[in-house]
Every structure is written in structure tokens, then in C-alpha cells.
Amino acid sequence: MLIAALFFFCVLTALMLLRPARDALGMARGIESIRWLFIGTAVVTLAVNPVFGWLVSRLRRLQFIGATYGFFVASLVGFWALLVFAPDAVGDRSGQVFFVWFSVFNLFVTMVFWALLADRFSSDQGKRFFALISIGGTLGAIFGPWLTSRLAEPLGTPSLLLVAGAFLLLALVAAWLLVRVVPDRAADRAADATAGVVAGAERIGGSAWAGLRAVVRSPYLSGIAGYVLLMTVMATLVYFTRLQMVAAVADDTDARAALLGSIDMWTQVAVLVLQLTLTGRLIRRFGLGVALAILPVATALGFIGLAIYGSFVVLILLEATNRAVQRGITRPAREALFTVASREDKYKAKAFIDTFVYRAGDVAGAQTEGLLGRLGLAMGGLVSVVLPLALLWAALALWLGRAQEREAGAADVSGVTRIR
């Protein structure tokens, strides 16, 4: 558990070192351009998925994890070299490229982390430990912006890319330790034997598109995909509402980056409080379904409050609550859903859901918010969209909680993971 928490700390430190710059660069050409950047990110994510699926099929676990993290480290070095040796080539277009790259980077490095945890921990262990492990990520998310504020002036902004790359390399070391320390579960060994996977090789095999087919064929995995889709649509509506208000109160890129970074900082503090006091007890006492349903309810109530008061303070409270619940409660519960999936699905189906489905929700949310704006519908129109979606989202959360309990019980009896 401590190794996994250190792993997550390194991943989130690397991400949060760079995130404020990503958002500020994305806003450089206006909010409308971000909607198109979301579409570009979804397209790139869909294109990368079969490549990742191919790596999972052909390489051992540590090899494809190393290849994934190594690619992003090399990319960070490339961006650093561009900023240092060809600063005149850096402009709006390169800022947009960095926005798309970071959005893909953000999803894949966290997806690989949680996929490895779902692979190494049982369903019961996930419910007990994932919330505690998430504390490591939250500490990294707090440490990253703090480190940015301390190193930006003495080292320069380009050097922060190398610092983020160093933390990714440390995360890769933690992944190696985790695989070495935590043995394969008996259920996975039995499932691998049934599927003809050679344990010594640790190659999962299968098709590069197996993740997409699994999501289409499995009601359980389709339910997880639906939950993630609704979650990202809602989060994107909050995101664009924030951008609109930030653009109104801050005029230049530096001021916007500082304001966005401040919001991120206090949000992570709220996440940490939830993880230390509530999440683990909540999941153990009420189950995954209730834990997953808290976010839809909190989001709906937040939008109602924003529609009534409409102030920037209420917006910050909405976003802080949304992110705190999502990262402090929903994320550990959502990742525990995958502990009853087959090993192939933990990497391939999860990759498809956590990257392409996630970004498809971003696109849907961005276009919905833009359409409502063009129609002249303000916050009241947004609430009329949010409330029905939140109701469907909460119902799906409760169903997923019951389905996970059924599959976990069946796996305990049979000794073999059933979900395919």
C-alpha cells in the first residue's frame, strides 16, 4: 500500500507541476478554441488506444508500463528542448499542441497506475486500501503546485518539464517495486491458465481492439463507461463555467494561471480532508454504489446553488466540492469496480473507458455548454440539462455498486474472475 501511495504521489506531482500552464495556454486564443481542442484530444486519444492495446498484447506488464511512461518522459524532454533551443518557434499553435498532449498524458499515466492496482489488489482490498492509496496522489497534487512556485523563478519554466519527467521515472521505479512485492492473485492465475496466458511471460495477448469489444459486449463494463461519460460531461460543464468566470475577472495569462493554480491548491486540501476522514469508512459502511452516487447528488445541488446565486464564490465552492468528491470518494470507488474484471479488461477495456470515453464526455459537455450559450440560455438552461443527467447518473451508480458486489461474490466462490 505504501509503495502504491508513493507511486501515485510521483504521478500526481508530475501532472500538477504542469496543469496550471496547460489551462492558461489553452485560454490564450479564447474559450471557444478550447472546445475544438477537446475534439482534437478525443481524436488523438482514440488513435492512441489501439497502439496501447497492441503494447499490452505483445509486452510484459512492466515493459508496456515502461514504454508508456518512457514515451511521455521523452515527450517532456522534447518540449524542453523546443523551449530552450528554439524559443522563437513557440507560439499559439505549439501551446495548443501542448494542451492536447497534456490532456492525453494526464489520462494515460493515471489510467496505467489504476490498472496496475486493480491487477494487484482484490475487490476487498480495493475497498479498504484505494482510498488510503489515493492520499499519496493528493499529497502529490498539493506538492506539485508548491514545487512549481518554488522552482519556476530559479530554474525557469522549461526546466519544470524535466522535473516532471524525473517524477515519472520515480513512478516507474515504484511500479517495478509494486509488481515485485505483490504476487499475482489466485483468481488471476486461474483465469490466465483458462485463457492460455503463459504466467512466466506475463503477456496478456489478444487483440489491440479487445478493450472496445469488451465494453460493447459486457453490460457491466458498458455501465462503467456510461458512468464515466456522464461524470465527464458534468465536470466539463463545471470547467467551462469556471473558464467563463475566470476570463471575466483576470485579463492576462499569468493572472489566469495564478488564479487557476490557487483554486487547484485549495481543492486538493479539501480532497485530502475527505480521504483522511470519510472515504474509507463510507465505502465499507454503505458500499460502492452509495459512494459513486454522492458525486451526482453533489453536482446537481451545486448547479442549483449556482443558478440561484450566480457568484464567483459559489462557482469556486461548486468546483472544489465536485473535484473533492470526485477525487476523494468517487475515484477510489470507481477504480474498485475494475477489481472484478479480467486481467485483459483491466488494461485494455479500462484504457478505452478512461481515455476515449472520458474525452468523449469532455467533447459532449463542451459542445452542450457552447450550444446553450449560442441559444442565449444562461445558468437556468444549464440546470435544466444537469438535473435529468444527474438523476440518471445516480441510478447508474447504484446499479454498478450492486453489480460489483454480485461479481465479487461469484468470483470468491468460483476462484475465477468472471467479467469479460
N, C-alpha and C positions, 0 to 999 in steps of 0.2 A: 504494500500500500504506500509506503514512504517513497519507494522508487518511482511508482506511478505518479505520485504527487509532485516529485522533483521533475519528472518528465513533462508534466502539464505546466509546471512553473516556467520551464525553459521555453516551451512553445508559446505561451501567452505573453511572456516578456518580449519575445521576438516580434509578435504581432502588434502589441500595444506600443512598441517603440516607433512603429511606422504608421499606425492608423490615423492619428490626427492630421498628418501630412497628406494621406490619401484623401480624406474628406475635403480638406482645404483645396487641394489641387483639382478635385472633381468639380468644385464650385467655381473654379476660375473662369469658366465660359458660361456660367449661368446654370440654374437649376434644371432647365429643360434638357441641357446636354447630358445630365446625369441619367435621365430616363433612357436615353439612347445608349449610354454606357452600360446600363443594366442589361439591355438587349444584347450588346456585344459580349458581355460577361457570360450570359446564358449560352450563347452560341459557342464561345470558346470552351466553356465547361462541358457541353455536350460532345465537342470534338475530342476533348482530353479523356473522357470516360472510357472509350474503348482502348486507348493506349494504356491507361491504368489497369483495366481488366486484363489486357494482354500480359502486363508485367506480373500481375497476381497469378495468372495461369502458368507462367513459364519460370518464375523465380521463386526461391525460398522466401519465407516471410521477411527475414532480416535483409535480404537482398532487395526486395521491392520496396521495403520501407526506406532503406538506404538510398535507392535510386530516386525515390520521390523527394526525400529531404535534400539529397545531393543536388538535384536539379534546381530546387529553389535557392539553395546556397550559391550555386553558380550564377543564377539569375541576379541575385543581390550583388555579387561581385561585378557582374556586367553593368548594372545600373550605376554602381560606384565608379567604375572606370569611365562611363559616359559623363558623369557629373564632374569628375576631376580632370580628365584629359580632353573632353570636348564640350565644355560648358555652353558654347555658343549654339550647339545643336539641341539644347534643352529648351523646350517651349511648350505651348499649349498641347500640341499633339503628343509629345513624349509624356506629359502629365496625364493625358487620357490613357496612354498605354500602361503607365504605372498603376492607374486606378483599376483597370481591368485585370492586370497581372496580380495586384494585391488581393483583389476580390477572389480570384481563383486560388491563390496561395493560402488565403485565410481559411477557405473551406477544406482544402485537401490536407493541410498539415494537422488540423484538428480532427478531421474525419479519420485519418490514419491512426492518430492517438486513440480515439474511442473505439475504433475497430479492433485494435490490439487488446484493449481492456476487455471488450466483450468476448474476445477469443480466449483470454487467460482466466477470467473470473466467471463463476457460476451465477445463475439467476439470484440465488440467495445472497451471495457475496456482493453482487452488484447493488442490490437494495441496501445492504449495510454499509458498503465502502465507497460507492461512487460519489456520494455527497461529500465525504471526507476528502477523497482524492481531488474533488473539484476545488477545495480550498487552496491547494497548490496553484491551480490555474488563476484563481482570484488574486492571490498574492503576486503572481507574475503580472497580472493585468494592472495592479497598483504599482508594482516596481518598474514596469516598462515606461509609463509616462514620467515617473520621477527620474529615472535614468536619462530620459530624453532631455529633461530640463537641466540636468547636471552636466551632460556631455555635449549638448548642441553647440555651445559657445567655444569651449576649449578645443574640441575636436573638429567641429564643423558638421553641418548636416550630412554630407556624403558619407562621413565615417560611421554614422549611425547605421547605415546599411551593413557595414562589416560587423558591427557589434551584434546586430540582429542575426547575421549569418553564424556568428560564433555561438550564440544561444541555440540555434538549430542544430549545430554539431553536438553540443552538450545533450540536447534532447535525443539525438541518435544514439549516443552512448547509454543514456537511460533506457532506451528501447532495447538495446542489446542486453543490458543487465536484467530487465524485466523478463525477457524470453528465457534467459539462463536460470533465473531464480524460480519462476513459477512454472511448474510442469504442465503438460497437456492434461486436460480433464479426461476422465474415463469415457464420458459420453462422446467427446470429440474423437477419441481414438477409435471407438466402436463405429462411429459414423464414417470416419475416414476409411476404415477397413471395408465397410459395406460399399463405399463409393470407389474402392480400388486405389485410394491415395497411399503412396508409399511413405510411411511415417518418417523414415530416415531422411528422405529427400525433402519433406515438408513442402512439397509443391502441391498447390491446390488443384491445378489443372482446369479443364473446362474451357468454355468459350469466352472471348473478350466481351461479348454482349450478354453473358449469362445473368448479370445483375438486372438488366432491363426486363428480360424474360421472366425472371423470378418475381419481380414486382408486379408484373401483369398477371401472372398465374396465381399468386398467393394472396388471398383476401387479407391476411394479417399484415404482410408487407405493404399491400396497397393501402391499408388503413394507416400505417405509419407514414407512408408517402402523403396521404391526404392530410394528416395532422401537420406535417412539416410544411406542406403547401399553404394551408390556412394560417399557420404561425408566421410564415414569412410575408404573406400578403399583409397581415395586420402590422407586423414590425415595419414594413416598408411604408405603410400609411403614416405610422408614427414618425419614421425617419424623414419623410418629405415635409410633414408638418413642422418638424424641427428645423429643417433647412430653410423653409419659408420664413420662420420667425428669426432665425439667426441672421439671414440675409437682411432682414429689416433693421436689426439692431447693431450689426457690425459691417463695415464697408470694405475693408481690405482683407487680404488672405491671412496675414499674420494675426489680426484680431480675431478672425473666424477660427483659426487653428487653436488659439489660446482658449477661446470660449468653448469650443468642442472638446478640447482636452480637459477642461475643468469639469464639464458635465460627465465625461468618461470617468474621471477620478472619483467623484462622489458616488457615481453609480456602483463602481466596484466596491466601495466601502459598504454600501447597502447590501450588495451580494454577499460579502464576507460575513456580515451580521446574520443574514438568513442561513448561510451554510453552517455557521457555528452553533446556532440556537434552534433551528426549526426543521431543516430539510430531512435529515436522517430520521428523526422521530416521526415526522409526518408520513414518510413513505412506509415505515414499519407499522405505524398505527392504522393508517387508512388505505394503504396500497397505492400502486402506481396510478390507477385511474383517477383518484381524487387529486393526487399531486399534479397530474397532467391537466386536470380541469381547472386548476386555480388560475393559470395564465389567461385562458379565455374570459373568465369572470372578471379578473383584474383589468384586462384590456378594455372590456365593454364599459365598466364603471369609470375608467379613466377618460374615455372618449365622451361619455355623458357629462362628466365634470368639466371637460374642456369646452364642450358645446355650451354649457351654462355660463362659465366664467370667461373663457377665451383669453386668459392672460399667459404671459411667458412663464411665470412661476408655476402655473398649473401644468403647462407643457413639460417643464423640467420634471415635475413630480410624476407625470404620466410616463415619460420615457424612463426615468430612474426606476419606477415601480415595475414597468414592463421588462426592462433588462434585468433587474434584480431577481424577479420571479423566474424569468426565462433561464438565467444562468445559475441561480441559486437553488431552484427547485425543479423546474421543468427539464433542464438539460440532464442532470443525473437520472431522473426518472425515464426520460426518453431513451437514453443510452442503455438502460437496463432492459428495455424491450428487446434489444438485439441479442441478449444473452441466451435466448431460447432458439435462435436461428442457427442454421447450419454454418459451418466454417466458411464455405464459399460465399454464402449470402452475407456473412458478417463483413466481408471485404467488398464484394462486387455489388450486391444489392444496396448495401449501406452507402457505398461510394456514389451510386446513381441517385439515391434519395438525398444524401447530404450535400451533393454538389449541384446536379442539374435540376432536380425537383426544387431544391432550395432557391436557386437562381430563377427558376420559372416563376416561383411565388413573388420574387422581387420584381420581375417584369410585370406580372399581373397587378401587383399593388401600385407600382409606379404609373402604369397606364390608367388604372382606375382613378388614382388621385388626379392625374392630369386631365382626364375626361371630365371629372366633376368640376375642376377649375374652369375648363373651357365652357362648360354649360352654365357657369355662374353660380353653381351650388357651393355654398361655404360649408362650415362645420356641420350644420344641420343635415345637409345631404350626405356628408361623410358618415355621420352617426347612423343614418338610415341604411347604409351599406354594412357598417360594422356589426350592428346588433344581430341581424339574422346569421351572419357568418360566425359570430361568437357562439351563438346557440348551437349551431351545427358542430362547431369545433369542440365544445364542451361535451356534447353527446358522443362524439368520436373518441374523445379521451377516455371516457368511462368504459366504452366498449373495448378499447385497447387494453385497459387495465385488467378486465375480466378475461380477455383472450390470452394475455400473457400468463396469468395465473393457471389457466387450463393447460397451456402448453408446458409450463414449468412442472406442473404436477404429473403430466403424462410422461415427460422426459425422466423424472425421478423414478417412476415406476418401471419404464422400459429400459432405462440406461442409455437411450439413443436420442439425439436431438431429432425432432420430427419435422420442424418447419423447413420447407424447401421453397 
